[in-house]
Amino acid sequence: LHKRKKRGKFSAIGPLALWHACQSIVKDD
């Protein structure tokens, strides 16, 4: 249930937001 909701959210934010999230993780590392 939660997975489906998350997937929809990701689709809404788009790849740009996803890239930003990846950058944030890399920066945190």
Sequence and secondary structure as in RCSB ss.txt:
>XXXX:A:sequence
LHKRKKRGKFSAIGPLALWHACQSIVKDD
>XXXX:A:secstr
 HHHHHHHHHHHHHHHHHHHHHHHHHHH 
